[in-house]
Amino acid sequence: QPSVTIQLGDDQLPLSAIATLNPTAITTTQRAVVAFIQEWLAGTNVFTVTTSGSTGIPKSIQVTRQQMEASARATAE
């Protein structure tokens, strides 16, 4: 099975490196991505995300792991 990597800025990191990544060495946006990946790998079941605000003020909503997985499957199809 091939190693899973994440492209983070100019660096391509093995997924296993995300868990121990020094957050001060990356941008604010990259920190948000890393935090999400760490939560996902830790088995978090409910995530708080912010809507885009395209039709009004951005809002924080809760999305389950199952909803995210279903969305990813639908996108891939």
Biopython code that builds the backbone (N, CA, C, O; Angstrom):
import numpy as np
from Bio.PDB.StructureBuilder import StructureBuilder

atoms = [
    (1, "GLN", "N", (0.840, -1.180, 0.000)),
    (1, "GLN", "CA", (0.000, 0.000, 0.000)),
    (1, "GLN", "C", (0.889, 1.248, 0.000)),
    (1, "GLN", "O", (1.801, 1.365, 0.818)),
    (2, "PRO", "N", (0.616, 2.185, -0.927)),
    (2, "PRO", "CA", (1.461, 3.381, -1.000)),
    (2, "PRO", "C", (1.275, 4.273, 0.219)),
    (2, "PRO", "O", (0.213, 4.287, 0.842)),
    (3, "SER", "N", (2.331, 5.022, 0.548)),
    (3, "SER", "CA", (2.289, 5.947, 1.673)),
    (3, "SER", "C", (1.404, 7.144, 1.314)),
    (3, "SER", "O", (1.487, 7.671, 0.204)),
    (4, "VAL", "N", (0.563, 7.567, 2.249)),
    (4, "VAL", "CA", (-0.301, 8.724, 2.040)),
    (4, "VAL", "C", (0.475, 9.973, 2.420)),
    (4, "VAL", "O", (1.080, 10.040, 3.490)),
    (5, "THR", "N", (0.451, 10.965, 1.531)),
    (5, "THR", "CA", (1.141, 12.219, 1.812)),
    (5, "THR", "C", (0.166, 13.382, 1.704)),
    (5, "THR", "O", (-0.873, 13.288, 1.049)),
    (6, "ILE", "N", (0.522, 14.472, 2.357)),
    (6, "ILE", "CA", (-0.261, 15.701, 2.340)),
    (6, "ILE", "C", (0.641, 16.806, 1.799)),
    (6, "ILE", "O", (1.766, 16.981, 2.267)),
    (7, "GLN", "N", (0.141, 17.554, 0.809)),
    (7, "GLN", "CA", (0.879, 18.710, 0.302)),
    (7, "GLN", "C", (0.536, 19.895, 1.190)),
    (7, "GLN", "O", (-0.620, 20.315, 1.245)),
    (8, "LEU", "N", (1.520, 20.432, 1.880)),
    (8, "LEU", "CA", (1.321, 21.540, 2.806)),
    (8, "LEU", "C", (2.293, 22.652, 2.416)),
    (8, "LEU", "O", (3.470, 22.619, 2.775)),
    (9, "GLY", "N", (1.786, 23.631, 1.681)),
    (9, "GLY", "CA", (2.671, 24.658, 1.137)),
    (9, "GLY", "C", (3.594, 24.031, 0.119)),
    (9, "GLY", "O", (3.144, 23.344, -0.798)),
    (10, "ASP", "N", (4.868, 24.263, 0.275)),
    (10, "ASP", "CA", (5.850, 23.687, -0.644)),
    (10, "ASP", "C", (6.301, 22.288, -0.249)),
    (10, "ASP", "O", (7.054, 21.644, -0.979)),
    (11, "ASP", "N", (5.845, 21.822, 0.896)),
    (11, "ASP", "CA", (6.299, 20.542, 1.425)),
    (11, "ASP", "C", (5.268, 19.439, 1.203)),
    (11, "ASP", "O", (4.064, 19.657, 1.336)),
    (12, "GLN", "N", (5.758, 18.270, 0.868)),
    (12, "GLN", "CA", (4.912, 17.083, 0.791)),
    (12, "GLN", "C", (5.290, 16.213, 1.977)),
    (12, "GLN", "O", (6.402, 15.692, 2.059)),
    (13, "LEU", "N", (4.337, 16.065, 2.900)),
    (13, "LEU", "CA", (4.614, 15.365, 4.159)),
    (13, "LEU", "C", (3.874, 14.040, 4.225)),
    (13, "LEU", "O", (2.744, 13.940, 3.748)),
    (14, "PRO", "N", (4.497, 13.022, 4.809)),
    (14, "PRO", "CA", (3.753, 11.790, 5.062)),
    (14, "PRO", "C", (2.659, 12.078, 6.085)),
    (14, "PRO", "O", (2.862, 12.872, 7.004)),
    (15, "LEU", "N", (1.521, 11.450, 5.934)),
    (15, "LEU", "CA", (0.401, 11.667, 6.843)),
    (15, "LEU", "C", (0.820, 11.459, 8.289)),
    (15, "LEU", "O", (0.326, 12.146, 9.182)),
    (16, "SER", "N", (1.714, 10.532, 8.524)),
    (16, "SER", "CA", (2.168, 10.256, 9.890)),
    (16, "SER", "C", (2.873, 11.456, 10.508)),
    (16, "SER", "O", (2.906, 11.571, 11.733)),
    (17, "ALA", "N", (3.438, 12.351, 9.705)),
    (17, "ALA", "CA", (4.146, 13.526, 10.221)),
    (17, "ALA", "C", (3.189, 14.606, 10.713)),
    (17, "ALA", "O", (3.586, 15.480, 11.484)),
    (18, "ILE", "N", (1.939, 14.554, 10.277)),
    (18, "ILE", "CA", (0.964, 15.584, 10.658)),
    (18, "ILE", "C", (0.758, 15.588, 12.167)),
    (18, "ILE", "O", (0.608, 16.653, 12.767)),
    (19, "ALA", "N", (0.750, 14.422, 12.782)),
    (19, "ALA", "CA", (0.481, 14.327, 14.217)),
    (19, "ALA", "C", (1.528, 15.040, 15.055)),
    (19, "ALA", "O", (1.232, 15.471, 16.170)),
    (20, "THR", "N", (2.741, 15.173, 14.544)),
    (20, "THR", "CA", (3.817, 15.767, 15.339)),
    (20, "THR", "C", (4.339, 17.078, 14.736)),
    (20, "THR", "O", (5.400, 17.564, 15.128)),
    (21, "LEU", "N", (3.601, 17.637, 13.794)),
    (21, "LEU", "CA", (4.040, 18.852, 13.117)),
    (21, "LEU", "C", (4.071, 20.037, 14.073)),
    (21, "LEU", "O", (3.131, 20.241, 14.841)),
    (22, "ASN", "N", (5.148, 20.819, 14.030)),
    (22, "ASN", "CA", (5.289, 22.018, 14.851)),
    (22, "ASN", "C", (4.399, 23.114, 14.268)),
    (22, "ASN", "O", (4.679, 23.596, 13.170)),
    (23, "PRO", "N", (3.321, 23.530, 14.976)),
    (23, "PRO", "CA", (2.381, 24.492, 14.401)),
    (23, "PRO", "C", (2.969, 25.877, 14.163)),
    (23, "PRO", "O", (2.425, 26.639, 13.363)),
    (24, "THR", "N", (4.061, 26.223, 14.834)),
    (24, "THR", "CA", (4.638, 27.553, 14.628)),
    (24, "THR", "C", (5.426, 27.645, 13.324)),
    (24, "THR", "O", (5.821, 28.737, 12.915)),
    (25, "ALA", "N", (5.657, 26.516, 12.674)),
    (25, "ALA", "CA", (6.450, 26.507, 11.445)),
    (25, "ALA", "C", (5.586, 26.645, 10.191)),
    (25, "ALA", "O", (6.107, 26.577, 9.078)),
    (26, "ILE", "N", (4.264, 26.839, 10.355)),
    (26, "ILE", "CA", (3.363, 26.886, 9.203)),
    (26, "ILE", "C", (2.414, 28.087, 9.325)),
    (26, "ILE", "O", (2.329, 28.715, 10.380)),
    (27, "THR", "N", (1.709, 28.394, 8.240)),
    (27, "THR", "CA", (0.801, 29.540, 8.215)),
    (27, "THR", "C", (-0.485, 29.247, 8.993)),
    (27, "THR", "O", (-0.759, 28.104, 9.358)),
    (28, "THR", "N", (-1.263, 30.299, 9.236)),
    (28, "THR", "CA", (-2.535, 30.151, 9.950)),
    (28, "THR", "C", (-3.471, 29.201, 9.200)),
    (28, "THR", "O", (-4.105, 28.345, 9.818)),
    (29, "THR", "N", (-3.562, 29.341, 7.896)),
    (29, "THR", "CA", (-4.427, 28.460, 7.095)),
    (29, "THR", "C", (-3.939, 27.026, 7.166)),
    (29, "THR", "O", (-4.739, 26.103, 7.316)),
    (30, "GLN", "N", (-2.634, 26.833, 7.061)),
    (30, "GLN", "CA", (-2.081, 25.482, 7.151)),
    (30, "GLN", "C", (-2.335, 24.890, 8.529)),
    (30, "GLN", "O", (-2.601, 23.694, 8.646)),
    (31, "ARG", "N", (-2.257, 25.715, 9.583)),
    (31, "ARG", "CA", (-2.550, 25.226, 10.944)),
    (31, "ARG", "C", (-3.980, 24.725, 11.033)),
    (31, "ARG", "O", (-4.238, 23.702, 11.667)),
    (32, "ALA", "N", (-4.921, 25.438, 10.403)),
    (32, "ALA", "CA", (-6.326, 25.016, 10.420)),
    (32, "ALA", "C", (-6.486, 23.666, 9.714)),
    (32, "ALA", "O", (-7.228, 22.800, 10.178)),
    (33, "VAL", "N", (-5.788, 23.498, 8.596)),
    (33, "VAL", "CA", (-5.847, 22.224, 7.867)),
    (33, "VAL", "C", (-5.269, 21.103, 8.717)),
    (33, "VAL", "O", (-5.861, 20.030, 8.832)),
    (34, "VAL", "N", (-4.109, 21.357, 9.311)),
    (34, "VAL", "CA", (-3.456, 20.347, 10.155)),
    (34, "VAL", "C", (-4.333, 20.005, 11.351)),
    (34, "VAL", "O", (-4.457, 18.833, 11.707)),
    (35, "ALA", "N", (-4.945, 21.010, 11.978)),
    (35, "ALA", "CA", (-5.819, 20.759, 13.132)),
    (35, "ALA", "C", (-6.981, 19.860, 12.735)),
    (35, "ALA", "O", (-7.338, 18.943, 13.475)),
    (36, "PHE", "N", (-7.579, 20.119, 11.561)),
    (36, "PHE", "CA", (-8.668, 19.265, 11.095)),
    (36, "PHE", "C", (-8.186, 17.840, 10.872)),
    (36, "PHE", "O", (-8.843, 16.894, 11.308)),
    (37, "ILE", "N", (-7.051, 17.667, 10.200)),
    (37, "ILE", "CA", (-6.519, 16.324, 9.936)),
    (37, "ILE", "C", (-6.234, 15.604, 11.252)),
    (37, "ILE", "O", (-6.543, 14.421, 11.395)),
    (38, "GLN", "N", (-5.648, 16.314, 12.209)),
    (38, "GLN", "CA", (-5.355, 15.691, 13.509)),
    (38, "GLN", "C", (-6.642, 15.249, 14.200)),
    (38, "GLN", "O", (-6.697, 14.161, 14.771)),
    (39, "GLU", "N", (-7.679, 16.092, 14.150)),
    (39, "GLU", "CA", (-8.963, 15.707, 14.754)),
    (39, "GLU", "C", (-9.547, 14.495, 14.049)),
    (39, "GLU", "O", (-10.063, 13.581, 14.693)),
    (40, "TRP", "N", (-9.464, 14.491, 12.720)),
    (40, "TRP", "CA", (-10.015, 13.369, 11.942)),
    (40, "TRP", "C", (-9.295, 12.068, 12.314)),
    (40, "TRP", "O", (-9.928, 11.042, 12.563)),
    (41, "LEU", "N", (-7.960, 12.133, 12.345)),
    (41, "LEU", "CA", (-7.179, 10.936, 12.665)),
    (41, "LEU", "C", (-7.397, 10.471, 14.102)),
    (41, "LEU", "O", (-7.241, 9.289, 14.406)),
    (42, "ALA", "N", (-7.761, 11.408, 14.989)),
    (42, "ALA", "CA", (-8.022, 11.062, 16.387)),
    (42, "ALA", "C", (-9.409, 10.437, 16.566)),
    (42, "ALA", "O", (-9.752, 9.987, 17.659)),
    (43, "GLY", "N", (-10.206, 10.411, 15.494)),
    (43, "GLY", "CA", (-11.519, 9.772, 15.566)),
    (43, "GLY", "C", (-12.658, 10.691, 15.973)),
    (43, "GLY", "O", (-13.735, 10.215, 16.333)),
    (44, "THR", "N", (-12.441, 11.998, 15.923)),
    (44, "THR", "CA", (-13.502, 12.942, 16.264)),
    (44, "THR", "C", (-14.728, 12.648, 15.416)),
    (44, "THR", "O", (-14.609, 12.395, 14.217)),
    (45, "ASN", "N", (-15.913, 12.679, 16.034)),
    (45, "ASN", "CA", (-17.151, 12.362, 15.318)),
    (45, "ASN", "C", (-17.962, 13.579, 14.919)),
    (45, "ASN", "O", (-18.775, 13.493, 13.999)),
    (46, "VAL", "N", (-17.767, 14.716, 15.585)),
    (46, "VAL", "CA", (-18.511, 15.929, 15.254)),
    (46, "VAL", "C", (-17.518, 17.079, 15.112)),
    (46, "VAL", "O", (-16.669, 17.292, 15.977)),
    (47, "PHE", "N", (-17.637, 17.813, 14.014)),
    (47, "PHE", "CA", (-16.737, 18.923, 13.709)),
    (47, "PHE", "C", (-17.544, 20.212, 13.619)),
    (47, "PHE", "O", (-18.660, 20.222, 13.099)),
    (48, "THR", "N", (-16.979, 21.279, 14.123)),
    (48, "THR", "CA", (-17.586, 22.594, 13.966)),
    (48, "THR", "C", (-16.885, 23.280, 12.807)),
    (48, "THR", "O", (-15.668, 23.466, 12.821)),
    (49, "VAL", "N", (-17.669, 23.653, 11.805)),
    (49, "VAL", "CA", (-17.135, 24.324, 10.622)),
    (49, "VAL", "C", (-17.896, 25.630, 10.425)),
    (49, "VAL", "O", (-18.988, 25.808, 10.965)),
    (50, "THR", "N", (-17.323, 26.527, 9.659)),
    (50, "THR", "CA", (-17.960, 27.807, 9.383)),
    (50, "THR", "C", (-18.433, 27.821, 7.942)),
    (50, "THR", "O", (-17.688, 27.469, 7.027)),
    (51, "THR", "N", (-19.686, 28.233, 7.749)),
    (51, "THR", "CA", (-20.220, 28.338, 6.393)),
    (51, "THR", "C", (-19.502, 29.458, 5.651)),
    (51, "THR", "O", (-18.830, 30.282, 6.272)),
    (52, "SER", "N", (-19.638, 29.493, 4.347)),
    (52, "SER", "CA", (-18.930, 30.477, 3.523)),
    (52, "SER", "C", (-19.473, 31.887, 3.684)),
    (52, "SER", "O", (-18.748, 32.862, 3.485)),
    (53, "GLY", "N", (-20.741, 31.998, 4.040)),
    (53, "GLY", "CA", (-21.340, 33.316, 4.137)),
    (53, "GLY", "C", (-21.769, 33.866, 2.785)),
    (53, "GLY", "O", (-22.060, 35.056, 2.672)),
    (54, "SER", "N", (-21.813, 33.032, 1.768)),
    (54, "SER", "CA", (-22.139, 33.512, 0.423)),
    (54, "SER", "C", (-23.563, 34.073, 0.323)),
    (54, "SER", "O", (-23.844, 34.889, -0.555)),
    (55, "THR", "N", (-24.449, 33.648, 1.203)),
    (55, "THR", "CA", (-25.827, 34.168, 1.172)),
    (55, "THR", "C", (-26.160, 34.952, 2.432)),
    (55, "THR", "O", (-27.332, 35.227, 2.689)),
    (56, "GLY", "N", (-25.179, 35.309, 3.204)),
    (56, "GLY", "CA", (-25.408, 36.061, 4.439)),
    (56, "GLY", "C", (-24.179, 35.992, 5.324)),
    (56, "GLY", "O", (-23.069, 35.759, 4.844)),
    (57, "ILE", "N", (-24.374, 36.193, 6.596)),
    (57, "ILE", "CA", (-23.275, 36.171, 7.559)),
    (57, "ILE", "C", (-22.804, 34.725, 7.762)),
    (57, "ILE", "O", (-23.632, 33.835, 7.958)),
    (58, "PRO", "N", (-21.493, 34.477, 7.720)),
    (58, "PRO", "CA", (-20.993, 33.121, 7.985)),
    (58, "PRO", "C", (-21.440, 32.634, 9.369)),
    (58, "PRO", "O", (-21.464, 33.398, 10.334)),
    (59, "LYS", "N", (-21.791, 31.358, 9.441)),
    (59, "LYS", "CA", (-22.252, 30.766, 10.699)),
    (59, "LYS", "C", (-21.448, 29.512, 11.005)),
    (59, "LYS", "O", (-20.985, 28.816, 10.102)),
    (60, "SER", "N", (-21.293, 29.240, 12.283)),
    (60, "SER", "CA", (-20.679, 27.978, 12.707)),
    (60, "SER", "C", (-21.763, 26.921, 12.760)),
    (60, "SER", "O", (-22.829, 27.135, 13.337)),
    (61, "ILE", "N", (-21.480, 25.774, 12.152)),
    (61, "ILE", "CA", (-22.411, 24.651, 12.171)),
    (61, "ILE", "C", (-21.657, 23.402, 12.580)),
    (61, "ILE", "O", (-20.430, 23.349, 12.490)),
    (62, "GLN", "N", (-22.393, 22.398, 13.030)),
    (62, "GLN", "CA", (-21.771, 21.120, 13.373)),
    (62, "GLN", "C", (-22.090, 20.102, 12.286)),
    (62, "GLN", "O", (-23.230, 19.983, 11.837)),
    (63, "VAL", "N", (-21.068, 19.377, 11.879)),
    (63, "VAL", "CA", (-21.181, 18.361, 10.843)),
    (63, "VAL", "C", (-20.576, 17.080, 11.384)),
    (63, "VAL", "O", (-19.497, 17.095, 11.977)),
    (64, "THR", "N", (-21.274, 15.968, 11.179)),
    (64, "THR", "CA", (-20.763, 14.694, 11.677)),
    (64, "THR", "C", (-19.759, 14.088, 10.694)),
    (64, "THR", "O", (-19.734, 14.424, 9.510)),
    (65, "ARG", "N", (-18.955, 13.209, 11.213)),
    (65, "ARG", "CA", (-17.995, 12.461, 10.387)),
    (65, "ARG", "C", (-18.747, 11.733, 9.278)),
    (65, "ARG", "O", (-18.299, 11.712, 8.131)),
    (66, "GLN", "N", (-19.889, 11.136, 9.617)),
    (66, "GLN", "CA", (-20.676, 10.399, 8.627)),
    (66, "GLN", "C", (-21.172, 11.320, 7.515)),
    (66, "GLN", "O", (-21.194, 10.926, 6.348)),
    (67, "GLN", "N", (-21.570, 12.545, 7.868)),
    (67, "GLN", "CA", (-22.006, 13.494, 6.845)),
    (67, "GLN", "C", (-20.852, 13.878, 5.926)),
    (67, "GLN", "O", (-21.035, 13.996, 4.714)),
    (68, "MET", "N", (-19.672, 14.071, 6.495)),
    (68, "MET", "CA", (-18.509, 14.415, 5.676)),
    (68, "MET", "C", (-18.134, 13.270, 4.747)),
    (68, "MET", "O", (-17.801, 13.487, 3.582)),
    (69, "GLU", "N", (-18.189, 12.048, 5.272)),
    (69, "GLU", "CA", (-17.866, 10.888, 4.442)),
    (69, "GLU", "C", (-18.864, 10.751, 3.299)),
    (69, "GLU", "O", (-18.474, 10.461, 2.168)),
    (70, "ALA", "N", (-20.153, 10.960, 3.586)),
    (70, "ALA", "CA", (-21.188, 10.869, 2.548)),
    (70, "ALA", "C", (-20.977, 11.961, 1.494)),
    (70, "ALA", "O", (-21.142, 11.710, 0.300)),
    (71, "SER", "N", (-20.616, 13.154, 1.928)),
    (71, "SER", "CA", (-20.355, 14.251, 0.991)),
    (71, "SER", "C", (-19.162, 13.937, 0.092)),
    (71, "SER", "O", (-19.198, 14.190, -1.112)),
    (72, "ALA", "N", (-18.108, 13.386, 0.686)),
    (72, "ALA", "CA", (-16.917, 13.029, -0.092)),
    (72, "ALA", "C", (-17.240, 11.944, -1.122)),
    (72, "ALA", "O", (-16.790, 12.007, -2.266)),
    (73, "ARG", "N", (-18.027, 10.945, -0.699)),
    (73, "ARG", "CA", (-18.415, 9.874, -1.641)),
    (73, "ARG", "C", (-19.235, 10.455, -2.783)),
    (73, "ARG", "O", (-19.001, 10.115, -3.943)),
    (74, "ALA", "N", (-20.200, 11.334, -2.474)),
    (74, "ALA", "CA", (-21.043, 11.941, -3.506)),
    (74, "ALA", "C", (-20.207, 12.789, -4.456)),
    (74, "ALA", "O", (-20.445, 12.782, -5.663)),
    (75, "THR", "N", (-19.235, 13.515, -3.924)),
    (75, "THR", "CA", (-18.357, 14.331, -4.758)),
    (75, "THR", "C", (-17.543, 13.440, -5.695)),
    (75, "THR", "O", (-17.386, 13.758, -6.874)),
    (76, "ALA", "N", (-17.031, 12.337, -5.180)),
    (76, "ALA", "CA", (-16.211, 11.426, -5.990)),
    (76, "ALA", "C", (-17.026, 10.773, -7.091)),
    (76, "ALA", "O", (-16.507, 10.485, -8.170)),
    (77, "GLU", "N", (-18.301, 10.540, -6.819)),
    (77, "GLU", "CA", (-19.166, 9.907, -7.837)),
    (77, "GLU", "C", (-19.510, 10.888, -8.910)),
    (77, "GLU", "O", (-20.226, 10.548, -9.852)),
]
sb = StructureBuilder()
sb.init_structure("model")
sb.init_model(0)
sb.init_chain("A")
sb.init_seg("    ")
for serial, (resi, resn, name, xyz) in enumerate(atoms, 1):
    if name == "N":
        sb.init_residue(resn, " ", resi, " ")
    sb.init_atom(name, np.array(xyz, "f"), 0.0, 1.0, " ", f" {name:<3s}", serial, name[0])
structure = sb.get_structure()
